[in-house]
Amino acid sequence: TMTSKITFSSIIRCVKGYIDTHPDTYPIILSLENHCSYPFQEVMAKVLNDTLGDLLYIPDKEALEEHLPSPESLKGMVAIKGKRPPEPDDASDDDSDEEDVEDDKEKE
């Protein structure tokens, strides 16, 4: 690949910085194609929660049973689009993704 690597936490911090300077922006939707093992998915979720905090849209159970929220109601927020992770089984051990998350830990 002709591109350089960028860490997951760097991307999330960049998104946070954009929202901080543009609070009235329509929601940013991050589409995650995740091939990490379950423990590293937990690390990614922690990075999202710790970095974005209340800016991360997490629907409650009632919201999942109703209509989707309007873009207007989610202004200044981040929504995650992706498949729900499988049950924890640690079946996937993709070292390259795990190394990226480890790099994130070392840089913080």
Disulfide bonds with the S-S distance in Angstrom:
none
